Amino acid sequence: MNRSGATISYDYFKDKLESSKCFTNPDKYYDEADAIQCPKMLLSQYTRVRQLFEYIEDGDLWRWKLKDSKAFSSGLKDLNIEFDANLNPTLFNQLLSLSLDSIIKNGRETLLKKQKLIDDILDQSFEISIGGGSFGKCLAVIADSIPELRSELGHQLATKSQNLNMRGIGAVVYKVPELENDEIVKISLRSIENEDTTPISQNFGGGGHRNASSFMSTVADFERWKVAIVSS
């Protein structure tokens, strides 16, 4: 997978904009003074914003190749943007106003705090026999306090699991308040390299893609998977 939906959708709609009548026939849509400048200004804005989408893609594909990519991802999440345009009519203006440098600066500050929370949970990791042994062994953590950090936590957990000669998979387990049922947990699987999590999640009625998938389980069933506490 070389691209994510972020840049694919961006390029699609940018091409649509450039072929629209306000670009191909600006005299009809702008007065004489703005007929040349307005389309150029719009294009300039969209070109600037593309860099934001490249950073989003870098995180979506878990590459982290761009400078300060993790800080950007952290800073963007901290903005708590509502991405449903039906609920947030100002979404597109909000996105156009974003500053890459500002997001990264704020992200650097919060990234350290988040890593401390992740480290604390990683120290409490334990070994599980996935599906009672059907899918090998990996590390798991209970993450009721930081479910929003499940992706980063899960990938770091998967690395730790692989280093301990288990599968390169991390199982992040947490309760979902909306279900109003303390006997049910969500198990979010994250993996590294070529480890495929989907056969596991699909076996238990869930889904996702190779390196990130999830499913629901009863607490009782999950408890039976536990093997031993792993010291850090």
N, C-alpha and C positions, 0 to 999 in steps of 0.2 A: 504494500500500500504506500504510494508515493505522495498522495495528496489527501487532504481532509475536505469535508464539506465547506469549511470556512472560505478557502481561496477559490474553490470550484464555483460556489454561489456568487462570490464577489466578482469573479471574472465574467460570469454569465450576465449579471445585471449591469456591469460596467459596459460590456459590449452592447447591451440593449440601449443604454443611455447614449452611447456614441452614435448609434444608428437612428436615434429618435429624431423627430422633426425639429426639435428645439436646437439640435446640433447641425443637422443637415440643411435646415432652412431657418436660421436664427432671426432673420429680418422680420419674419412673420410673428415671432413671439417676443421680441425685445425691441425697444426703440433704437434709433440709430446709434446712440451713444453706447448702449449696452450690447448691441448685437454681436460685437466681436469679443468683448471682455467677459460677459457672463458665462458663456460656454467654457471659456478657458479657465475661469475661476472654479467652476464646478468640477472640471476635469482635474484641476490642481488639487482640490480637496479630496477627491476620490483616490488620486495617486498617493497622497500623503497617508490616507487611511489604510491603504493596502498593506503597509508595513505592519500595522496592528494585526491584520488578518494572518500575515505570515508568522507572527509570534504565536497567535492562537493555534495555527496549524502545527507549529513546532511542538507545542504542548499536547495537542490532540493525538499526535502520532508518537508521543513520548520519545522524541529525538533529543530535545534540549540542546540543539547545536548553536542557536543564536545567542549572542551575548546577553547575559542577564535574563535568559528566557524563564527560569524558574521564579525570579523576582517579578517579572511581568505577570506571570500566571497568578501568583499570589496577590499582587496588587489589583488585578482585574477582578478576581473573586471577591476581594474586600469591598469593591464598589457596590456589590449586591444589585446589579442591574437587572431589571425585569425585561427579559428578552421576548416576551409575548407582546407584539405590537397592539393587540386588541386590548391588553391591560395597560400598556404604556404607549400612548399615542405619540409621545415625543422621543421614542426610541432612536430613530434614525438621526435626528439632530443631536441626540445625546452621544451617539457613536461618533459622529463627525467632529464633535468637540473634544474627544479624548486626546490626551497628550501622552505619547509613548514614554517620554522622559519622566513625566510626573508619575505615571503608573509604576514604572520601574523603581523610582525613588521610594515611593510608599511601600512597594512590595518588598524591597530589601529590608525595611524595618520590621515588617510583620513576618517575613520568612524565618528569621531566627527564633521568634516566639513560637511559631508553628512547629519548627523542628524540635524544639525542647519538648513540646507536647507529644510529638511522635516518638521521640527517644524514650520518654517515660513509659509509653504503651509498649514499645518494642522490648523493653526490659522485662515485661510481663508475658512475653510470648510463650506458647506451649505447643507441644507436638500433637498432631491429630492423625488418625488413620482415616483418610478421606473415604466417606461412604462405608465406614467400617472395614476398610482395607481394599475395596474394589478399585480404588484409583491411587494407591500408593500413600505416601506420607508427606506432610508439609507442616509448616508452622501456622498457628492461628493466634489471634488476639481478640479480646473483648474491647470494643471501641464505642461503647454507648456515649462516652463523653466527647468524642470527636468524629462522629460519622462523616462530617463534611470533608474530613481530610483522608477519607478512605483510599483514594487513588494513590496518593504519595505514600501513605502508610503501607498500603498493600504491596507496592513495588519494592519498598525497602525491606519489607518482611519477606518477600519472595527471594530477594538477594541473600538475606540471612539464612533462609531455609536451604537454598542451594549450597551455600558455604558449609552447611552442616550435613551435606550429603543426602539431603532429601530433595524432593521435586522443587523446581524453581517457581513455586506458587505460594502466595500468601493469602490466607483466609481471614478477612476482616468481618467480625461478627458483631451485630448490634441490633437493638430493638427499634422498631418503627412506631413512634408514638401515635401516628394516625390510625394504626390498626387497633389500638386500645386493647391489646392482647399481650400480656407479658409472657405467655407460653410460646410465642412465635418470635423467631429472630430472622433477620436477613443476613445471608452470607455472601459477601462480595469477594470474588476471587480476582486477584491480580497476578500476572505472571511475567517472567522475563524471557528474552530470547525466543526460542521456538516452542516453549511450553504452551500447550493449547488447553484453555480452561473450559471451552464450550461443551465437550462431552460430559463433563461433570455437572455443569449447571443444567444442561438439557435433560440429563438423567433424573434430575429432581424437579423438573417442571419449569426451569428458568431459561435464561438465554443470555446472549451478548455476543462478543467476538473473541478472537483467540486470547488476547492478553487482558481482557476485562469482561467478566460476566458475573451473574448473580442468581440467587434462588432463595426461596424461603424454606425454613425448617422449623420443626418443633424444638424447644429447648431440650426436651428429653432425648430426642434422636441425636442432637448434636453432642450432648454430654457423653453419649456412648462412643463417640469418635475420639475422645481425649485419650492420650497415651501417657504423657509425662510432662512435667514442668521443665523448661529448658533454661538453664542459668545463662545470664548474659556474659 
